[in-house]
Amino acid sequence: MASAAKPQIIDTPEGGKLVVLPLAEYEKLRAAARAVTDVAAYDAAKRRLKAGEDELVPAEIVNRLLDGENPVRVWRSYRGMTLAELSKAAGISQPYLSQIENGSRDGTVSTMRALADALGVDLDDLI
């Protein structure tokens, strides 16, 4: 069995140190670092879900968003709200909300923020 190559240490002119190691060893280290990062990200996501900071969204809703359907309409539907209920909660007129949903009008930033708050989503989820 061949022994692993010993890493080479190089001193830089600035006083730093560099390590040269076999590519296979480098790839093992990268894989291990990714695994640690993946576990940390998974744990953080679980904490956010448990704290109610994030939610699991059904694939049907995600697919509607990915297919380009208006996000305000998709989230309103998912939340089980009528146009009247969402417009009242956001403090805007029902015709204005309808125009935003059908794409004939853009909502202002403050309007979109009010809609996001009423729907319980981030502003980014509606843009």
Backbone as a printed PyTorch tensor [residue, N CA C, xyz], in Angstrom:
tensor([[[  0.8430,  -1.1680,   0.0000],
         [  0.0000,   0.0000,   0.0000],
         [  0.8920,   1.2350,   0.0000]],

        [[  0.6030,   2.1480,  -0.9070],
         [  1.4010,   3.3640,  -0.9930],
         [  0.9840,   4.3210,   0.1110]],

        [[  1.9680,   5.0100,   0.6680],
         [  1.6450,   5.9750,   1.7230],
         [  1.2260,   7.2910,   1.0820]],

        [[  0.4310,   8.0410,   1.8230],
         [ -0.0300,   9.3360,   1.3190],
         [  1.1510,  10.2850,   1.2230]],

        [[  1.1180,  11.1130,   0.1900],
         [  2.1860,  12.0910,   0.0170],
         [  2.1300,  13.0970,   1.1480]],

        [[  3.2920,  13.4790,   1.6000],
         [  3.3870,  14.4390,   2.6850],
         [  3.1490,  15.8410,   2.1160]],

        [[  2.2780,  16.6450,   2.7700],
         [  2.0410,  18.0010,   2.2780],
         [  3.3300,  18.8200,   2.3130]],

        [[  3.4540,  19.6960,   1.3710],
         [  4.6160,  20.5750,   1.3100],
         [  4.1810,  21.9580,   1.8100]],

        [[  4.9790,  22.5610,   2.6790],
         [  4.6800,  23.8880,   3.2160],
         [  5.6390,  24.8850,   2.5770]],

        [[  5.0690,  25.9620,   2.0640],
         [  5.8500,  26.9920,   1.3830],
         [  5.6650,  28.3020,   2.1440]],

        [[  6.7780,  28.9630,   2.4380],
         [  6.7280,  30.2810,   3.0720],
         [  6.6210,  31.3350,   1.9780]],

        [[  5.6800,  32.2680,   2.1500],
         [  5.5120,  33.3400,   1.1680],
         [  6.3940,  34.5280,   1.5520]],

        [[  6.6910,  35.3990,   0.5990],
         [  7.4970,  36.5870,   0.9050],
         [  6.8430,  37.4960,   1.9580]],

        [[  5.5050,  37.4390,   2.0520],
         [  4.7970,  38.2730,   3.0180],
         [  4.7830,  37.6620,   4.4160]],

        [[  5.3400,  36.4790,   4.5780],
         [  5.3810,  35.8330,   5.8760],
         [  4.2780,  34.8120,   6.1020]],

        [[  3.4240,  34.6200,   5.0990],
         [  2.3670,  33.6240,   5.2170],
         [  2.8810,  32.2370,   4.8600]],

        [[  2.0240,  31.2760,   4.9970],
         [  2.3890,  29.9010,   4.6640],
         [  1.3360,  29.3280,   3.7130]],

        [[  1.7890,  28.5670,   2.7420],
         [  0.9280,  27.8600,   1.8020],
         [  1.1880,  26.3770,   1.9410]],

        [[  0.1500,  25.5920,   1.7140],
         [  0.2960,  24.1350,   1.7920],
         [ -0.0320,  23.5580,   0.4270]],

        [[  0.8390,  22.7060,  -0.0710],
         [  0.6110,  21.9900,  -1.3140],
         [  0.3410,  20.5450,  -0.9380]],

        [[ -0.7940,  20.0070,  -1.4060],
         [ -1.1250,  18.6310,  -1.0920],
         [ -1.6960,  17.9550,  -2.3240]],

        [[ -1.7130,  16.6480,  -2.3370],
         [ -2.2380,  15.9230,  -3.5010],
         [ -3.7110,  16.2940,  -3.7530]],

        [[ -4.0810,  16.3080,  -5.0200],
         [ -5.4370,  16.6850,  -5.4070],
         [ -6.4830,  15.8100,  -4.7210]],

        [[ -6.2420,  14.5290,  -4.6310],
         [ -7.2100,  13.6270,  -4.0020],
         [ -7.4480,  14.0230,  -2.5400]],

        [[ -6.3970,  14.4050,  -1.8410],
         [ -6.5300,  14.8300,  -0.4480],
         [ -7.3220,  16.1380,  -0.3620]],

        [[ -7.0220,  17.0530,  -1.2620],
         [ -7.7400,  18.3250,  -1.3220],
         [ -9.2380,  18.0800,  -1.5470]],

        [[ -9.5720,  17.1950,  -2.4910],
         [-10.9730,  16.8980,  -2.7850],
         [-11.6790,  16.2720,  -1.5960]],

        [[-10.9920,  15.4290,  -0.8380],
         [-11.5790,  14.8560,   0.3840],
         [-11.8890,  15.9480,   1.4010]],

        [[-10.9580,  16.8820,   1.5590],
         [-11.1650,  17.9830,   2.4980],
         [-12.3470,  18.8600,   2.0810]],

        [[-12.4520,  19.1290,   0.7810],
         [-13.5810,  19.9350,   0.2850],
         [-14.9040,  19.2230,   0.5190]],

        [[-14.9400,  17.9290,   0.2640],
         [-16.1750,  17.1610,   0.4730],
         [-16.5670,  17.1900,   1.9490]],

        [[-15.6040,  17.0500,   2.8270],
         [-15.8840,  17.0820,   4.2610],
         [-16.4030,  18.4620,   4.6770]],

        [[-15.8250,  19.5140,   4.1320],
         [-16.2660,  20.8770,   4.4570],
         [-17.6910,  21.1110,   3.9550]],

        [[-18.0140,  20.6100,   2.7500],
         [-19.3780,  20.7550,   2.2240],
         [-20.3650,  20.0140,   3.1090]],

        [[-19.9980,  18.8370,   3.5730],
         [-20.8950,  18.0610,   4.4240],
         [-21.1940,  18.8170,   5.7180]],

        [[-20.1780,  19.4350,   6.3030],
         [-20.3780,  20.2080,   7.5300],
         [-21.2890,  21.3960,   7.2460]],

        [[-21.0710,  22.0760,   6.1280],
         [-21.8940,  23.2240,   5.7510],
         [-23.3310,  22.7910,   5.5020]],

        [[-23.5190,  21.6560,   4.8140],
         [-24.8650,  21.1580,   4.5400],
         [-25.5990,  20.8310,   5.8380]],

        [[-24.9150,  20.2140,   6.7730],
         [-25.5260,  19.8760,   8.0530],
         [-25.9030,  21.1440,   8.8100]],

        [[-25.0250,  22.1320,   8.8080],
         [-25.3150,  23.3930,   9.4960],
         [-26.5150,  24.0880,   8.8480]],

        [[-26.5810,  24.0900,   7.5220],
         [-27.7070,  24.7210,   6.8210],
         [-29.0080,  23.9820,   7.1210]],

        [[-28.9500,  22.6670,   7.1560],
         [-30.1230,  21.8490,   7.4760],
         [-30.6000,  22.1460,   8.8910]],

        [[-29.6720,  22.1790,   9.8370],
         [-30.0310,  22.4710,  11.2260],
         [-30.6420,  23.8630,  11.3630]],

        [[-30.0770,  24.8390,  10.6530],
         [-30.6080,  26.2040,  10.7040],
         [-32.0220,  26.2470,  10.1200]],

        [[-32.2520,  25.5330,   9.0290],
         [-33.5830,  25.4930,   8.4180],
         [-34.5890,  24.8500,   9.3690]],

        [[-34.1960,  23.7880,  10.0340],
         [-35.0830,  23.1410,  11.0090],
         [-35.4290,  24.0980,  12.1460]],

        [[-34.4380,  24.8560,  12.6220],
         [-34.6970,  25.8260,  13.6960],
         [-35.6820,  26.9020,  13.2380]],

        [[-35.5100,  27.4090,  11.9880],
         [-36.4140,  28.4350,  11.4750],
         [-37.8370,  27.9030,  11.3330]],

        [[-37.9750,  26.6640,  10.8750],
         [-39.3000,  26.0580,  10.7620],
         [-39.9480,  25.9230,  12.1320]],

        [[-39.1970,  25.4120,  13.0860],
         [-39.7280,  25.1970,  14.4370],
         [-40.1260,  26.5230,  15.0850]],

        [[-39.3660,  27.5870,  14.8220],
         [-39.6450,  28.8990,  15.4050],
         [-40.7560,  29.6330,  14.6500]],

        [[-41.2340,  29.0530,  13.5460],
         [-42.2830,  29.7020,  12.7610],
         [-41.7670,  30.8080,  11.8670]],

        [[-40.4520,  30.8710,  11.6860],
         [-39.8660,  31.9080,  10.8330],
         [-39.9150,  31.5300,   9.3610]],

        [[-40.0140,  30.2580,   9.0610],
         [-40.1390,  29.7380,   7.6990],
         [-41.2920,  28.7570,   7.6700]],

        [[-41.7390,  28.4430,   6.4800],
         [-42.8040,  27.4580,   6.3520],
         [-42.5170,  26.5420,   5.1740]],

        [[-43.0690,  25.3580,   5.2360],
         [-42.9800,  24.4380,   4.1110],
         [-44.1270,  24.7670,   3.1650]],

        [[-43.8150,  24.9360,   1.9110],
         [-44.8150,  25.3020,   0.9180],
         [-45.0260,  24.0990,   0.0060]],

        [[-46.2810,  23.7140,  -0.2300],
         [-46.5480,  22.5600,  -1.0930],
         [-45.9830,  22.7480,  -2.5090]],

        [[-45.6080,  21.6520,  -3.1130],
         [-45.0320,  21.6800,  -4.4620],
         [-45.9730,  22.3390,  -5.4570]],

        [[-47.2750,  22.1560,  -5.2930],
         [-48.2480,  22.7570,  -6.2080],
         [-48.1070,  24.2820,  -6.2200]],

        [[-47.9030,  24.8630,  -5.0580],
         [-47.7550,  26.3190,  -4.9580],
         [-46.4340,  26.7520,  -5.5870]],

        [[-45.3760,  26.0370,  -5.2740],
         [-44.0600,  26.3470,  -5.8500],
         [-44.1140,  26.2510,  -7.3680]],

        [[-44.7690,  25.2200,  -7.8810],
         [-44.8670,  25.0440,  -9.3340],
         [-45.6460,  26.1830,  -9.9850]],

        [[-46.6990,  26.6500,  -9.3380],
         [-47.4540,  27.7820,  -9.8750],
         [-46.5690,  29.0270,  -9.9520]],

        [[-45.7760,  29.2450,  -8.9170],
         [-44.8630,  30.3930,  -8.9230],
         [-43.8020,  30.2420, -10.0060]],

        [[-43.2270,  29.0380, -10.1090],
         [-42.2020,  28.7910, -11.1310],
         [-42.7600,  28.8970, -12.5440]],

        [[-44.0430,  28.5870, -12.7030],
         [-44.6800,  28.6800, -14.0200],
         [-45.0070,  30.1230, -14.4060]],

        [[-44.7330,  31.0710, -13.5040],
         [-44.9120,  32.4800, -13.8290],
         [-46.2570,  33.0680, -13.4480]],

        [[-47.0680,  32.3030, -12.7150],
         [-48.3490,  32.8500, -12.2670],
         [-48.0860,  34.0030, -11.3000]],

        [[-48.9650,  34.9770, -11.2850],
         [-48.7760,  36.1460, -10.4230],
         [-48.6240,  35.7190,  -8.9650]],

        [[-47.5050,  36.1030,  -8.3280],
         [-47.2590,  35.6480,  -6.9580],
         [-48.2870,  36.1420,  -5.9400]],

        [[-48.8460,  37.3290,  -6.1420],
         [-49.8700,  37.8180,  -5.2100],
         [-51.0880,  36.8960,  -5.2760]],

        [[-51.5040,  36.5580,  -6.4900],
         [-52.6550,  35.6630,  -6.6580],
         [-52.3660,  34.2760,  -6.0640]],

        [[-51.1660,  33.7600,  -6.3170],
         [-50.8180,  32.4230,  -5.8130],
         [-50.8400,  32.4100,  -4.2820]],

        [[-50.1830,  33.3890,  -3.6600],
         [-50.1430,  33.4190,  -2.1850],
         [-51.5250,  33.6830,  -1.6020]],

        [[-52.3170,  34.5520,  -2.2390],
         [-53.6740,  34.8090,  -1.7470],
         [-54.4920,  33.5300,  -1.7820]],

        [[-54.3950,  32.8160,  -2.8820],
         [-55.1040,  31.5460,  -3.0170],
         [-54.6310,  30.5460,  -1.9690]],

        [[-53.3240,  30.4500,  -1.7950],
         [-52.7650,  29.5100,  -0.8170],
         [-53.2200,  29.8440,   0.6080]],

        [[-53.3280,  31.1260,   0.8980],
         [-53.7650,  31.5500,   2.2390],
         [-55.2740,  31.4610,   2.4020]],

        [[-56.0000,  31.1250,   1.3100],
         [-57.4510,  30.9830,   1.3830],
         [-58.1750,  32.3080,   1.5380]],

        [[-57.5990,  33.3690,   0.9900],
         [-58.1910,  34.6940,   1.1090],
         [-58.8990,  35.0860,  -0.1780]],

        [[-59.9720,  35.8420,  -0.0450],
         [-60.6490,  36.4100,  -1.2050],
         [-59.9730,  37.7360,  -1.5550]],

        [[-60.3060,  38.2470,  -2.7380],
         [-59.8070,  39.5720,  -3.1180],
         [-60.2200,  40.6130,  -2.0750]],

        [[-61.4660,  40.5370,  -1.6380],
         [-61.9770,  41.5070,  -0.6600],
         [-61.2050,  41.4130,   0.6550]],

        [[-60.9340,  40.1980,   1.1080],
         [-60.2200,  40.0180,   2.3790],
         [-58.7920,  40.5510,   2.2990]],

        [[-58.0870,  40.2330,   1.2030],
         [-56.7030,  40.6870,   1.0750],
         [-56.6410,  42.1940,   0.8730]],

        [[-57.5310,  42.7430,   0.0560],
         [-57.4850,  44.1930,  -0.1590],
         [-57.7460,  44.9340,   1.1500]],

        [[-58.6790,  44.4350,   1.9420],
         [-58.9680,  45.0700,   3.2360],
         [-57.7660,  44.9510,   4.1660]],

        [[-57.1670,  43.7570,   4.2390],
         [-56.0160,  43.5360,   5.1290],
         [-54.8170,  44.3940,   4.7260]],

        [[-54.6620,  44.6370,   3.4290],
         [-53.5270,  45.4220,   2.9370],
         [-53.8460,  46.9150,   2.8670]],

        [[-55.1100,  47.2770,   3.0390],
         [-55.4890,  48.6830,   2.9920],
         [-55.4900,  49.2750,   1.6000]],

        [[-55.8430,  48.4600,   0.6200],
         [-55.9250,  48.9500,  -0.7590],
         [-57.3030,  48.5930,  -1.3230]],

        [[-57.6480,  49.2070,  -2.4360],
         [-58.9560,  48.9160,  -3.0290],
         [-58.9250,  47.5540,  -3.7270]],

        [[-60.1020,  46.9610,  -3.7810],
         [-60.2170,  45.6640,  -4.4440],
         [-59.9000,  45.7600,  -5.9380]],

        [[-60.3580,  46.8060,  -6.6490],
         [-59.9910,  46.9130,  -8.0750],
         [-58.4720,  47.0380,  -8.2840]],

        [[-57.8000,  47.7800,  -7.3930],
         [-56.3450,  47.9250,  -7.5050],
         [-55.6640,  46.5690,  -7.3210]],

        [[-56.1160,  45.8100,  -6.3320],
         [-55.5420,  44.4790,  -6.1090],
         [-55.7820,  43.5910,  -7.3300]],

        [[-56.9710,  43.6660,  -7.8940],
         [-57.2800,  42.8690,  -9.0800],
         [-56.3500,  43.2300, -10.2320]],

        [[-56.0820,  44.5240, -10.4050],
         [-55.1810,  44.9660, -11.4670],
         [-53.7540,  44.4740, -11.2250]],

        [[-53.3210,  44.4550,  -9.9770],
         [-51.9820,  43.9330,  -9.6590],
         [-51.9250,  42.4500, -10.0010]],

        [[-52.9620,  41.7220,  -9.5990],
         [-52.9800,  40.2730,  -9.8480],
         [-53.0480,  39.9300, -11.3290]],

        [[-53.7550,  40.7200, -12.1170],
         [-53.8540,  40.3650, -13.5430],
         [-52.7520,  41.0110, -14.3810]],

        [[-51.8610,  41.7800, -13.7150],
         [-50.6980,  42.3250, -14.4020],
         [-50.9330,  43.6060, -15.1650]],

        [[-52.1260,  44.1850, -15.0520],
         [-52.3780,  45.4250, -15.7820],
         [-51.8290,  46.6480, -15.0550]],

        [[-51.4430,  46.4620, -13.7980],
         [-50.8560,  47.5460, -13.0080],
         [-49.7920,  46.9810, -12.0900]],

        [[-48.7360,  47.7640, -11.8890],
         [-47.7100,  47.3930, -10.9210],
         [-48.0580,  48.0260,  -9.5830]],

        [[-47.7790,  47.3090,  -8.5290],
         [-47.9820,  47.8710,  -7.2070],
         [-46.7680,  48.6950,  -6.7990]],

        [[-46.9980,  49.7610,  -6.0410],
         [-45.8750,  50.5280,  -5.5070],
         [-45.1580,  49.6740,  -4.4650]],

        [[-43.9820,  50.0930,  -4.0840],
         [-43.2410,  49.3450,  -3.0730],
         [-44.0390,  49.2760,  -1.7730]],

        [[-44.6490,  50.3880,  -1.3740],
         [-45.4140,  50.3750,  -0.1220],
         [-46.6430,  49.4720,  -0.2320]],

        [[-47.2740,  49.4380,  -1.3990],
         [-48.4210,  48.5510,  -1.6060],
         [-47.9850,  47.0930,  -1.5540]],

        [[-46.8860,  46.7870,  -2.2340],
         [-46.4000,  45.4030,  -2.2450],
         [-45.9710,  44.9680,  -0.8460]],

        [[-45.3990,  45.8960,  -0.0830],
         [-45.0110,  45.5790,   1.2960],
         [-46.2580,  45.2870,   2.1400]],

        [[-47.3170,  46.0910,   1.9340],
         [-48.5670,  45.8710,   2.6640],
         [-49.1840,  44.5250,   2.2920]],

        [[-49.1230,  44.1750,   1.0110],
         [-49.6280,  42.8730,   0.5780],
         [-48.8030,  41.7380,   1.1800]],

        [[-47.4890,  41.9000,   1.1710],
         [-46.6140,  40.8760,   1.7460],
         [-46.9230,  40.6830,   3.2270]],

        [[-47.0950,  41.7770,   3.9560],
         [-47.4240,  41.6850,   5.3820],
         [-48.7590,  40.9720,   5.5910]],

        [[-49.7390,  41.3310,   4.7810],
         [-51.0680,  40.7230,   4.9110],
         [-51.0470,  39.2330,   4.5730]],

        [[-50.1640,  38.8460,   3.6640],
         [-50.0550,  37.4430,   3.2570],
         [-49.0780,  36.6510,   4.1200]],

        [[-48.3250,  37.3510,   4.9520],
         [-47.3510,  36.6650,   5.8070],
         [-46.1680,  36.1290,   5.0390]],

        [[-45.7290,  36.8750,   4.0220],
         [-44.5600,  36.4800,   3.2310],
         [-43.5810,  37.6330,   3.1790]],

        [[-42.3690,  37.3660,   2.7160],
         [-41.3870,  38.4280,   2.5130],
         [-41.7420,  39.1850,   1.2460]],

        [[-41.3650,  40.4590,   1.2110],
         [-41.5910,  41.2650,   0.0140],
         [-40.9870,  40.5830,  -1.2180]],

        [[-39.8120,  39.9850,  -1.0530],
         [-39.1520,  39.2960,  -2.1670],
         [-40.0070,  38.1890,  -2.7590]],

        [[-40.9040,  37.6110,  -1.9720],
         [-41.7580,  36.5300,  -2.4630],
         [-42.8100,  37.0370,  -3.4470]],

        [[-43.0370,  38.3350,  -3.4690],
         [-44.0730,  38.8890,  -4.3510],
         [-43.5010,  39.5600,  -5.5860]],

        [[-42.2010,  39.6760,  -5.6580],
         [-41.5660,  40.3870,  -6.7770],
         [-40.9610,  39.4060,  -7.7640]]])
